[in-house]
């Protein structure tokens, strides 16, 4: 029962951890050993703020306060492992990124702000309507007209509409537009970053393994 529960928890974590984890694999050059592969990759883990440990065919690393020039600065931790597959030795890796997690959660946060803004606007409108007293209807007062215009039969001048007051009311209403814009921006950053970083790190590992 305990094994089944642990397996279920692992599957549940796997179902959501793709959000901030990048997984991939690379087939090693024929005849290339795990020692040679990790030796070629070692310079990537000698950057400032990076700690790594090697155990047999597995390498784990963690980064803290990594520099911007670090080629793997977007990742905070990870594990690389060489396994024997049908095609030969293959490097499998799983890399964690808090930056990706932030870009994934940020749109949800801003969408929440937008929904709250809409609800506040509706509440304020309902509150204003409930407390507003119905204004007494004022009699239309004729505006002064030039005697010559009246003699010629010209229509009396109309009272100007209060457009400025209406515009002022519209400007005072809270708008969720800014929150929607930021939500779309971070959603785009996440999608682009998720795809781009996966390709970049795979290309980086390939070049190092080939000694390019």
Secondary structure, DSSP 8 states (H G I E B T S, - for coil): -HHHHHHHHHHHHHHHGGGTEEEEEEE--TT--HHHHHHHHGGGG-STTEEEEEETTEEEEEESS--TT-TTTT--EEEEEEEEETTEEEEEEEEE-HHHHHHHHHHHHHHHHHHHHHHHHHHHHHHHHHH---------------HHHHHTT---------HHHHHHHHHHS---HHHHHHHHHHHHHHHHHHHHHHHHHHHHHHHHHHT-
